[in-house]
Amino acid sequence: MIGMNLKYFREKYGYSQEELAERFDVSSQSVAKWESEETLPDVERCIKLAQLYDTTVEMLFVCPFYKADSVGEPTPTADGDGKYIFGIVKVGERGQVTLPKHAREVFCVKAGDRLLVLGDEKKGMALTKIKNPYSQM
């Protein structure tokens, strides 16, 4: 999965394999091998790649990222099931979280919307958008 993610981020940020190779002092063949997962970048380079792409090393390795389609809409996961991993968010001191932009776009969440927080001690937490029952009156 890291190979696909490295290619996704490289293209998203507009780098060619050659430009990235020069930036990280490796050959463009090395970058191609990272993207095909023939080899992997060393830990130090993984950290620098994550910093360059404004993400974490963990996200590079475990979270699938996807390209936008021709009109800029996020494409569903590879099997088309409409499920996403949007990333990791940090809980603020007072319990606040910031939803990733992609998540807000997919589910049309805007400032002022109400979200219902669900929880299951074995399965975890979930958020769902709720409509204002008074908006229909």
C-alpha positions in Angstrom: 0.0 0.0 0.0 2.9 2.4 0.7 3.8 2.3 -3.0 0.4 3.4 -4.2 0.3 6.1 -1.5 3.8 7.4 -2.5 2.7 7.6 -6.1 -0.6 9.3 -5.1 1.1 12.0 -3.0 3.9 12.6 -5.6 1.3 13.2 -8.3 -0.9 15.2 -6.0 1.9 17.6 -5.1 3.1 17.8 -8.7 6.5 16.1 -8.5 8.0 13.9 -11.2 9.9 10.9 -10.1 13.1 12.7 -11.2 12.3 15.8 -9.1 11.5 13.7 -6.0 14.7 11.6 -6.6 16.8 14.8 -6.7 15.1 16.2 -3.6 15.9 12.9 -1.6 19.3 12.3 -3.2 18.4 9.0 -4.8 17.9 7.8 -8.4 14.6 8.1 -10.2 14.8 4.3 -10.4 14.7 4.2 -6.6 11.5 6.3 -6.5 10.0 4.0 -9.2 10.9 0.9 -7.0 9.3 2.5 -3.9 6.1 3.1 -5.9 6.1 -0.5 -7.2 7.1 -1.7 -3.7 10.1 -3.6 -5.1 12.0 -1.7 -2.3 11.0 0.7 0.4 12.5 4.0 1.4 14.5 3.9 4.6 13.0 5.2 7.9 14.6 8.6 7.7 13.3 9.1 4.1 9.9 7.9 5.2 9.8 10.6 7.9 10.9 13.3 5.4 8.4 12.1 2.8 5.6 12.3 5.4 6.7 15.8 6.3 6.8 16.8 2.6 3.3 15.5 2.0 1.9 16.9 5.3 0.9 13.5 6.6 2.4 10.9 9.0 4.5 7.8 8.4 1.7 5.7 9.7 -0.6 7.2 7.1 1.8 6.4 4.3 2.0 2.8 5.3 -1.6 1.9 6.3 -4.2 4.3 4.9 -5.3 4.0 1.3 -5.5 7.3 -0.6 -7.3 7.7 -3.9 -7.2 10.0 -6.8 -9.9 12.4 -7.7 -11.8 11.6 -10.9 -11.8 13.9 -14.0 -14.2 16.4 -12.4 -12.3 16.5 -9.1 -14.6 14.3 -7.1 -13.1 11.7 -4.8 -13.3 8.3 -6.2 -14.6 5.4 -4.0 -12.3 2.8 -2.6 -10.9 0.3 -5.1 -13.8 -2.1 -4.9 -16.3 0.6 -5.2 -18.0 0.0 -1.9 -18.1 3.7 -0.9 -16.2 3.2 2.3 -13.3 5.5 3.1 -10.5 6.0 5.5 -10.2 9.8 5.9 -7.1 9.8 8.2 -6.3 10.5 11.8 -7.6 13.5 13.7 -6.4 14.8 17.0 -8.8 15.4 19.9 -8.4 18.9 21.3 -8.2 19.8 25.0 -12.0 20.3 25.2 -12.9 17.3 23.1 -13.2 19.1 19.7 -12.1 17.4 16.5 -11.6 18.8 13.0 -13.0 16.5 10.3 -10.8 16.2 7.3 -11.9 18.3 4.3 -12.4 15.2 2.2 -14.8 13.7 4.8 -16.7 17.0 5.0 -17.0 17.1 1.2 -18.1 13.5 0.8 -20.8 13.8 3.5 -21.7 17.4 2.8 -20.9 18.5 6.3 -20.9 22.3 6.7 -20.4 24.7 9.6 -23.4 24.6 11.9 -24.5 21.1 10.9 -25.4 18.8 13.7 -23.7 15.4 14.1 -24.9 12.5 16.3 -22.1 10.7 18.1 -22.6 7.0 18.5 -20.5 4.6 20.5 -20.1 0.9 21.1 -17.4 -0.2 23.6 -16.4 -3.1 21.4 -16.8 -1.5 17.9 -15.8 2.1 18.5 -17.3 5.4 17.7 -19.1 6.8 14.7 -20.5 10.2 13.7 -23.6 10.7 11.5 -25.1 13.8 10.2 -28.6 14.6 11.4 -31.2 16.9 9.9 -32.7 19.6 12.0 -36.3 18.4 12.7 -37.4 22.0 12.9 -36.1 22.9 9.4 -39.1 21.2 7.8 -41.6 23.4 9.5 
